[in-house]
Structure formats: structure tokens, C-alpha cells
Amino acid sequence: MEREIKIPSVGESIQEALLAEWFKKDGDQVKKDEPLFVIETDKVTLEIEAEADGILKIKVEAGKTVSIGEVVGTIDTEAGDKSKSEREEKDKEKTPEKDKGKEPATEKEDVDKDKDRLTKEEEIKKKPLQEPDEETPDSEKKHQPLSPSVRKLVSEKKVDVDKIEGTGPGGKITKSDVLLYLESQEPEKPAPSEHKEDESTEKAPEEAADEAIERKPMSPIRRHIAARLLESKQKTAMLTTFNEIDMSRVMNIRSRFKDHFKNTHGVALGFMSFFIKACVGALKEFPEINAFIENNDIVYHKYYHIGVAIGTGKGLVVPVIKHADRLSYKAIEKAIVNFVDKVKERRLDVSDMEGGTFTITNGGVFGSLLSTPILNYPQSGILGMHKIEKRPVVVDDEIVIRPMMYVALSYDHRIVDGREAVTFLRKIKELIEDPEKIMLEI
């Protein structure tokens, strides 16, 4: 009996997906709940598992775009049971043949065997350690199982996979991860030639190598990101205003209570929860920034769903913390950790990224000092956090060193005036520099 393997539905608006990678080969034995392949849509990446034991028959190869509900393979459950029973019968037949005709060993034979064993162990100890097999480096063994194509590429290029961060399901290293790592390694510059006549002959192949190109199709997620960014630029009158925040008070509170917070709630106290709370407080005063334009109407949200941008190996995703105004610091930090885990394990659902009314992105985790964030259309505002850096500032007519952060607010100028945008950002600055106001909601 054959069971069809279909592409599951992952959201009402999603009609197709990319079959990114098969974990098994055609004809392999598979077990129920064992990962079979990965699909990528314009919003999420999902790992599909086997629904039964049996022999896999692949109908659609990796790299193809498939429709939701399309059959990409089958599992022959009867063949799986048959092969399993045949193996068991062969094992039973082999067992008596091995022991047949053997007589019990005498005490003398046992002593001789022990002597031979000890002699062999001494010889092994004297032998120098063999070099590891070039085709299977130790670093690769630590990351088993790798797909056949990845193993072949790692072997050919002699890559140390310990230096590669996997973006596949469960941190699995994919072929794209290896290729990106190879691209990031700068080629060694050739040693300068001693003779000018040699330089002319060696220059041509070097120039040819520099002009080499590689063409890759965009992944569904990257295509979706590109389309959304272009849509945002074309459909909004985007403008950005900047300010800087003294992070001394928040950093002091965090350092004083982070250990107690972690021990009590089981999650670290970060800066993002402070900024989410500050944004909610500012959005309540400036509802236009929590609204969007639909045709000739302005739609005001009476709730606060804050999107938090999280970077992945294949692009940026923005899961949404629903009703952030009702959540405690503990609940916000746990929600962020949960989203990060989902992204790493490829478990992020489409519903996790829907319904946002305002977005926060933190380029500071990558070392960005200042940037202009692009609106997450159709939202009217996005806050950009940046790197904390000690700088000289004037406080009470004295120059002091303080940990400062530049912040940027991009907004849709069609609905938000410059005055409101600047005042909104000043309100966030005020709440972060005096965090007790957040806690007291004043």
C-alpha cells in the first residue's frame, strides 16, 4: 500500500512553496515522524515528517516549486514491512550457521588467544596514529547527518564545518551555508613576481578569475522581502527622524536585577522589553503612529501588537508580540526567547507574523551605529535601535562620559506629521532615560 506525501497548507494566502531539500534518497527506508524534506514559502520554512514506515519514492526533486496539496512522493508501507521481515529472517538463518560445528574451547586455547590478543594490542600501541581520511574530516563527523550533496561539497573543498553556522532545521548545515562560507573567504593574493615578463603571462588568468560570476535563484523568503521593501518605498511617503538616548539608568537597573530576574523567571532581562514598554506608552499618546491608511480612510488600532525584527541566515522575519500593553517584562522577554527558538528550529508559523501595528528593529546587535529603517508596510512607524557606545555629553554644564544609543523613527508622512514624529521619539527618549515612569505608567 502506498501513502502519498503531499505539501501541507501553511496559510490561506500561500499557494505554492519551494521544495528546498530532501533528507532521504529515492528508495531509502524511512520511519514514521522522521524528517523527510524542507519546504520554503515566502514567509516561513517548514520541515515535513513521514506519516508512516516504509520505502520512499520521490516524485519531485529538490529545487522545484510545488503547489499546496501537490504529491511530491509516496511511502510504500508494504515494501517496508516486507524488507524488514526479510532482514529478520536472514539474521535468524545466519546465527546458527556461525555457531554450527564449533567445539568448546579448551583452557589451553583460551590462554593462547589471550596471548595473541595482548601481542596485537602492544603492536597497535607502537604504531603511529594514522592520518584521518581526507574524504571524511573529523569536523564533518561531528555534524552528522549531513545531506549527500553537502558531504560531497565539504569533502571536495576540504571545509571545516565547525566554522559554519547551520541555517537548516535544528541547526542543520545546508549546501547554501557551505557556499556562503566559501564566498566569504577571501582568496589568497598571489606572491609578487620577481620578473616583469612573468607578470604579463600570469595577469590574464587572474583577471579571468576576478570576472567569474555565479547566478542563483532567489529563495521565496528573499523574494518576499524584496517585494515588501519595494512596496513600502513605492506606497508610502517615508521620512526618518533621529535622536539619542542616555542608557545609564536602564543599564543600571538591568545590572542590579538581571541575576534575580533570571533566577526568578528563568529568562534574561534585556533592553528590548524596556523599549517595547516605552513604545506602547508613546503610541498611546500618538495614535496616528499606531494606524495605517486604507484607501481614503485612516484605520486606528485600539490594540498594540509590536513586531520584533529577528535576523536569520535567509533574511529578516518579524514575529509579533500580541497585546504588548497587557504583558509584564517577564512575559515580553519570554515571548522574544520563544520566537528566537522557533526561528532557529524552523517552527515559526505564519500566524506568528501577522497583525503587527508597529515594529522595532535592533541593528545594534550587529554593531550598527546609525541606520534608516524601512517601514513594515502598511504600518506607519518603525523604531530602529542601535549600538550602545560611550560618548562625551554635556550634563548640567559638565562634560561627562555616558553610554549613548542613537535611535531612528521612520514614519509615513502621509498620516504622521513631523511634529508628532519628533515628539513621539522624544517621548521614548524620556521613558528610557527615566524608566520608573514606564513602570508607573506616567
C-alpha positions, 0 to 999 in steps of 0.5 A: 500500500502506498501513502502519498506525501503531499505539501501541507497548507501553511496559510490561506494566502500561500499557494505554492512553496519551494521544495528546498531539500530532501533528507532521504534518497529515492528508495531509502527506508524511512520511519514514521515522524522522521524528517523527510524534506524542507519546504520554503514559502515566502514567509516561513520554512517548514520541515515535513515528517513521514506519516508512516514506515516504509520505502520512499519514492520521490516524485519531485526533486529538490529545487522545484516549486510545488503547489499546496496539496501537490504529491511530491512522493509516496511511502510504500508501507508494504515494501517496508514491512516486507524488507524488514521481515526479510532482514529478520529472517536472514539474521535468524538463518545466519546465527546458527550457521556461525555457531554450527560445528564449533567445539568448546574451547579448551583452557589451553586455547583460551590462554593462547588467544589471550596471548595473541590478543595482548601481542596485537594490542602492544603492536597497535600501541607502537604504531603511529596514529594514522592520518584521518581520511581526507574524504571524511574530516573529523569536523564533518563527523561531528555534524552528522547527518549531513545531506549527500550533496553537502558531504560531497561539497565539504569533502571536495573543498576540504571545509571545516564545518565547525566554522559554519553556522547551520541555517537548516532545521535544528541547526542543520548545515545546508549546501547554501551555508557551505557556499556562503562560507566559501564566498566569504573567504577571501582568496589568497593574493598571489606572491609578487613576481620577481620578473616583469615578463612573468607578470604579463603571462600570469595577469590574464588568468587572474583577471579571468578569475576576478570576472567569474560570476555565479547566478542563483535563484532567489529563495521565496523568503528573499523574494518576499522581502524584496517585494515588501521593501519595494512596496513600502518605498513605492506606497508610502511617503517615508521620512526618518527622524533621529535622536539619542538616548542616555542608557545609564539608568536602564543599564543600571537597573538591568545590572542590579536585577538581571541575576534575580530576574533570571533566577526568578523567571528563568529568562534574561532581562534585556533592553528590548522589553524596556523599549517595547514598554516605552513604545506602547506608552508613546503610541498611546499618546500618538495614535496616528503612529499606531494606524495605517491608511486604507484607501481614503480612510485612516484605520486606528488600532485600539490594540498594540501588537509590536513586531520584533525584527529577528535576523536569520541566515535567509533574511529578516522575519518579524514575529509579533508580540500580541497585546504588548500593553497587557504583558509584564517584562517577564512575559515580553522577554519570554515571548522574544526567547520563544520566537528566537527558538522557533526561528532557529528550529524552523517552527515559526508559523505564519500566524506568528507574523501577522497583525503587527501595528508597529515594529522595532528593529535592533541593528545594534546587535550587529554593531550598527551605529546609525541606520534608516529603517524601512517601514513594515508596510502598511504600518506607519512607524518603525523604531530602529535601535542601535549600538550602545557606545560611550560618548562625551555629553554635556550634563548640567554644564559638565562634560561627562562620559555616558553610554549613548544609543542613537535611535531612528523613527521612520514614519509615513508622512502621509498620516504622521506629521513631523511634529508628532514624529519628533515628539513621539521619539522624544517621548521614548527618549524620556521613558528610557532615560527615566524608566520608573515612569514606564513602570508607573505608567506616567 
